[in-house]
Amino acid sequence: MTTEDTLPPQGEKLQKILAGAGLGSRREMERWISEGRVLVNGEKATLGDRASRFDTVTVDGRPVKLDAYAAGIRRVIAYNKPEGEICTRSDKEGRPTVFDKLPKLKGERWISIGRLDLNTSGLLMFTNDGELASRLMHPSNTVEREYAVRVMGAVTPQKVKNLFEGVELEDGMARFTDIVDSGGTGINHWFHVCILEGRNREVRRLWESQDLKVSRLKRVRFGSMIIPDHLRQGQFQELDKQDIDALAALVDLPPAPSFHKKPQDRLKKNEVQAKKVKGSARRFSPHPKKRTR
């Protein structure tokens, strides 16, 4: 006979539901719950509580709509960030933010998948799925980020070797997993580099550790997503299901229903295997072969 003590737990963990509804990462939601900001059916929630789409959930007195979460709809948009925009929802100094131009969501909010500093441009993605965002950003999942960078100074083979083998920064060891010489001379010499983390100003600090200066920096790829050629600065584009599922697969999440879009609104097919650099580019090897006479 089933008793109250042996009944299975009902619903899902509250922090998972809130993250899935697009309010933030699970860790952030756990903090909100601990701070008493979350109510379930009028009662203050505690860590470990569960809920379902039939419960009334509020955060800071505002109801959370769980329809999209219950339907499992996963949305991701790609945004071409210009220099001069900050990656916060608001700014006391009145500076433009990356959220200003995004489409509005009903009962949800866009979560930034990583950040770019004020003077960095390029690919920035947003999603309504907090779990997807959290996994893509977590260092343990080693999702590759690729940047185009203009470097001022003499990039010697020894400096390249140092950047491959690792440099001790103030917050720990860091290294590039790939460095491609994209051409140019003097103050207009470009490289493409890859890292597996998203630490603050990591790409800039790595080059600076070798007494080199970064004058331009643009993110061109995040995981399987390459910034579309047609996406101009300050514009966003909703990803199609194929691209969203590819991102989810990188962090072991199953496919999910995507937001329905008209065919002409979809991104051009993302060529993951496309060449990173056009023309003659020289890739540095972390373990170059010894030259023979």
C-alpha positions as CSV (number, residue, x, y, z in Angstrom):
1,M,0.0,0.0,0.0
2,T,1.4,3.4,-1.0
3,T,1.7,5.8,1.9
4,E,2.5,9.6,1.9
5,D,6.1,8.9,2.8
6,T,6.6,6.6,-0.2
7,L,5.0,8.8,-2.8
8,P,7.4,9.9,-5.6
9,P,8.4,13.6,-5.6
10,Q,6.0,15.7,-7.7
11,G,7.2,18.0,-10.4
12,E,10.7,19.1,-11.1
13,K,13.2,21.0,-9.0
14,L,12.2,24.6,-8.7
15,Q,15.6,25.9,-9.8
16,K,15.5,23.8,-13.0
17,I,12.0,25.1,-13.8
18,L,13.0,28.7,-13.3
19,A,16.2,28.3,-15.4
20,G,14.2,26.5,-18.1
21,A,11.7,29.4,-18.1
22,G,14.6,31.7,-19.0
23,L,15.1,33.6,-15.8
24,G,18.8,32.6,-15.4
25,S,21.2,29.8,-14.7
26,R,20.4,27.1,-12.1
27,R,23.0,28.4,-9.8
28,E,21.5,31.9,-10.0
29,M,18.0,30.5,-9.4
30,E,19.3,28.6,-6.3
31,R,20.5,31.9,-4.9
32,W,17.2,33.6,-5.6
33,I,15.4,30.8,-3.7
34,S,17.8,31.1,-0.8
35,E,17.2,34.8,-0.7
36,G,13.5,34.3,-0.3
37,R,12.6,35.9,-3.6
38,V,10.6,32.9,-5.0
39,L,7.1,31.9,-3.9
40,V,5.2,28.7,-4.9
41,N,1.4,28.9,-4.5
42,G,1.9,31.8,-2.1
43,E,4.5,30.1,0.1
44,K,8.1,31.0,0.3
45,A,10.2,28.4,-1.5
46,T,13.2,26.6,-0.1
47,L,16.0,24.8,-1.8
48,G,14.9,21.3,-2.7
49,D,11.3,22.3,-3.4
50,R,9.6,21.0,-6.6
51,A,6.9,22.5,-8.8
52,S,5.1,21.9,-12.0
53,R,3.4,24.0,-14.7
54,F,0.2,23.8,-12.7
55,D,1.7,25.6,-9.7
56,T,1.7,29.4,-9.3
57,V,5.3,30.6,-9.2
58,T,6.3,34.2,-8.5
59,V,9.7,35.9,-8.4
60,D,9.8,39.3,-6.5
61,G,6.0,39.3,-6.6
62,R,5.8,38.8,-10.4
63,P,4.2,35.7,-11.8
64,V,6.4,33.4,-13.9
65,K,4.7,32.1,-17.0
66,L,5.6,28.4,-17.5
67,D,3.8,27.8,-20.8
68,A,6.9,27.9,-23.0
69,Y,8.9,25.8,-20.5
70,A,6.1,23.2,-20.3
71,A,6.0,23.0,-24.1
72,G,9.8,22.6,-24.1
73,I,10.3,25.4,-26.7
74,R,14.0,26.3,-27.1
75,R,14.9,29.6,-28.8
76,V,18.4,30.9,-29.6
77,I,19.2,34.1,-31.4
78,A,22.6,35.3,-32.9
79,Y,23.5,38.9,-32.4
80,N,26.4,40.8,-34.1
81,K,27.6,43.0,-31.3
82,P,29.1,46.3,-32.2
83,E,31.9,47.8,-30.1
84,G,30.7,50.2,-27.5
85,E,27.8,48.1,-26.2
86,I,27.9,46.4,-22.7
87,C,26.6,43.0,-21.8
88,T,24.3,44.0,-19.0
89,R,20.5,44.6,-19.0
90,S,20.9,48.2,-17.9
91,D,23.7,50.7,-17.2
92,K,23.8,53.5,-14.7
93,E,25.9,55.6,-17.1
94,G,23.2,55.2,-19.8
95,R,25.5,53.3,-22.2
96,P,23.8,51.1,-24.8
97,T,23.5,47.4,-23.9
98,V,23.2,44.3,-26.0
99,F,19.7,43.8,-24.8
100,D,18.3,47.0,-26.2
101,K,17.7,45.7,-29.7
102,L,16.5,42.2,-28.9
103,P,12.9,41.1,-29.5
104,K,10.6,41.0,-26.5
105,L,9.6,37.7,-24.9
106,K,6.3,37.2,-23.1
107,G,6.8,35.8,-19.6
108,E,10.5,35.0,-20.3
109,R,13.7,36.8,-20.8
110,W,16.8,36.4,-23.0
111,I,19.9,35.0,-21.3
112,S,23.2,35.9,-22.7
113,I,25.4,32.9,-23.6
114,G,28.7,34.3,-22.4
115,R,29.8,37.9,-22.7
116,L,32.0,40.2,-24.8
117,D,33.7,43.2,-23.3
118,L,33.0,46.8,-24.3
119,N,35.6,47.0,-27.1
120,T,35.0,43.5,-28.5
121,S,32.5,42.9,-31.4
122,G,31.1,39.9,-33.1
123,L,29.0,36.8,-32.3
124,L,26.9,36.9,-29.1
125,M,24.1,34.4,-28.6
126,F,21.0,34.6,-26.4
127,T,18.5,31.9,-25.4
128,N,15.4,31.4,-23.4
129,D,16.8,28.1,-22.0
130,G,18.8,28.7,-18.9
131,E,20.1,25.2,-18.8
132,L,21.5,25.4,-22.3
133,A,23.1,28.8,-21.5
134,S,24.7,27.5,-18.3
135,R,26.1,24.4,-20.0
136,L,27.5,26.2,-23.0
137,M,29.3,28.7,-20.7
138,H,30.6,26.2,-18.1
139,P,34.4,25.6,-18.5
140,S,34.1,21.9,-17.9
141,N,32.3,21.5,-21.2
142,T,35.2,23.1,-23.1
143,V,33.1,24.7,-25.9
144,E,35.5,26.4,-28.3
145,R,35.3,30.1,-29.1
146,E,37.1,31.5,-32.1
147,Y,38.2,35.2,-32.5
148,A,39.6,37.3,-35.3
149,V,42.3,39.5,-33.7
150,R,44.4,42.4,-35.0
151,V,47.8,42.3,-33.2
152,M,50.4,45.1,-33.0
153,G,54.0,44.0,-32.4
154,A,56.4,41.3,-33.5
155,V,54.8,37.8,-33.1
156,T,57.8,35.6,-32.9
157,P,57.8,31.7,-33.0
158,Q,58.8,31.7,-29.3
159,K,55.8,33.9,-28.4
160,V,53.5,31.7,-30.4
161,K,54.9,28.6,-28.5
162,N,54.3,30.3,-25.2
163,L,50.7,31.0,-26.1
164,F,50.2,27.4,-27.1
165,E,51.9,25.9,-24.0
166,G,50.1,28.2,-21.6
167,V,50.7,31.5,-19.7
168,E,50.1,32.1,-16.1
169,L,47.6,35.0,-15.8
170,E,46.3,36.5,-12.6
171,D,43.4,34.1,-12.5
172,G,45.3,31.0,-13.5
173,M,46.8,29.3,-16.5
174,A,45.4,30.1,-20.0
175,R,46.3,29.1,-23.5
176,F,45.2,29.2,-27.1
177,T,44.2,25.9,-28.7
178,D,44.7,27.2,-32.2
179,I,46.5,30.1,-33.8
180,V,46.1,31.0,-37.5
181,D,48.2,33.7,-39.2
182,S,45.6,35.4,-41.3
183,G,48.0,37.9,-43.0
184,G,48.8,41.5,-42.9
185,T,51.8,43.5,-41.9
186,G,52.8,46.0,-39.2
187,I,49.9,47.4,-37.3
188,N,47.4,45.5,-39.5
189,H,48.4,41.9,-38.8
190,W,45.5,39.6,-38.2
191,F,45.2,36.2,-36.5
192,H,42.5,33.8,-35.8
193,V,42.7,32.2,-32.3
194,C,40.6,29.7,-30.3
195,I,40.1,29.3,-26.6
196,L,38.0,26.9,-24.5
197,E,36.9,29.3,-21.8
198,G,35.3,32.6,-21.5
199,R,37.2,34.4,-18.8
200,N,37.2,38.2,-18.7
201,R,39.4,39.7,-21.4
202,E,41.2,36.4,-21.8
203,V,42.2,36.8,-25.4
204,R,43.5,40.3,-24.9
205,R,45.4,39.3,-21.7
206,L,47.1,36.4,-23.4
207,W,48.5,38.6,-26.2
208,E,49.4,41.3,-23.7
209,S,51.4,38.7,-21.7
210,Q,53.8,38.5,-24.7
211,D,54.2,42.3,-24.9
212,L,51.8,42.5,-27.8
213,K,48.8,44.8,-28.2
214,V,45.3,43.9,-29.5
215,S,43.9,46.7,-31.5
216,R,40.8,44.9,-32.8
217,L,38.9,41.9,-31.5
218,K,35.9,40.1,-33.0
219,R,34.3,36.8,-32.0
220,V,33.5,34.8,-35.2
221,R,32.4,31.4,-33.8
222,F,31.0,29.9,-30.6
223,G,31.0,26.1,-30.6
224,S,29.2,25.0,-33.8
225,M,27.8,28.4,-34.6
226,I,29.7,30.7,-37.0
227,I,28.6,34.3,-37.3
228,P,26.6,34.6,-40.6
229,D,28.2,36.7,-43.3
230,H,25.0,38.6,-43.9
231,L,24.4,39.6,-40.3
232,R,25.4,43.2,-39.9
233,Q,26.5,44.8,-36.7
234,G,23.6,45.6,-34.4
235,Q,21.4,43.0,-36.1
236,F,20.0,39.7,-34.7
237,Q,18.7,36.6,-36.3
238,E,16.7,33.6,-34.9
239,L,18.5,30.3,-35.3
240,D,16.7,27.4,-36.9
241,K,16.2,24.0,-35.2
242,Q,19.2,22.4,-36.9
243,D,21.6,25.0,-35.5
244,I,20.0,25.0,-32.0
245,D,20.1,21.2,-31.8
246,A,23.8,21.3,-32.8
247,L,24.6,23.6,-29.9
248,A,22.6,21.5,-27.5
249,A,24.4,18.3,-28.7
250,L,27.7,20.0,-27.8
251,V,26.7,19.9,-24.1
252,D,24.7,16.7,-24.1
253,L,21.2,18.2,-24.1
254,P,18.5,16.4,-26.2
255,P,16.8,18.2,-29.1
256,A,13.8,20.3,-28.2
257,P,11.0,22.0,-30.2
258,S,12.1,25.3,-31.6
259,F,10.2,28.6,-32.2
260,H,8.3,28.5,-35.5
261,K,9.6,30.9,-38.1
262,K,8.9,31.8,-41.7
263,P,11.4,30.2,-44.1
264,Q,12.8,33.7,-45.1
265,D,13.5,34.5,-41.5
266,R,15.8,31.6,-40.9
267,L,19.5,31.8,-40.8
268,K,21.5,30.6,-43.8
269,K,22.8,27.1,-43.3
270,N,25.7,27.2,-40.8
271,E,28.7,25.7,-42.5
272,V,30.5,24.3,-39.4
273,Q,33.3,22.8,-41.5
274,A,33.8,26.0,-43.5
275,K,37.4,27.3,-43.7
276,K,38.1,29.7,-40.9
277,V,40.3,31.9,-43.0
278,K,40.0,32.7,-46.7
279,G,43.0,32.9,-48.9
280,S,46.5,32.0,-47.8
281,A,46.6,31.5,-44.0
282,R,49.4,30.0,-42.0
283,R,48.4,27.8,-39.1
284,F,50.9,27.5,-36.3
285,S,51.3,24.1,-34.8
286,P,51.8,23.7,-31.0
287,H,54.3,20.9,-31.8
288,P,56.1,22.0,-34.9
289,K,58.3,19.5,-36.7
290,K,62.1,20.1,-36.4
291,R,63.6,21.4,-39.6
292,T,66.2,19.2,-41.3
293,R,69.0,20.5,-43.4
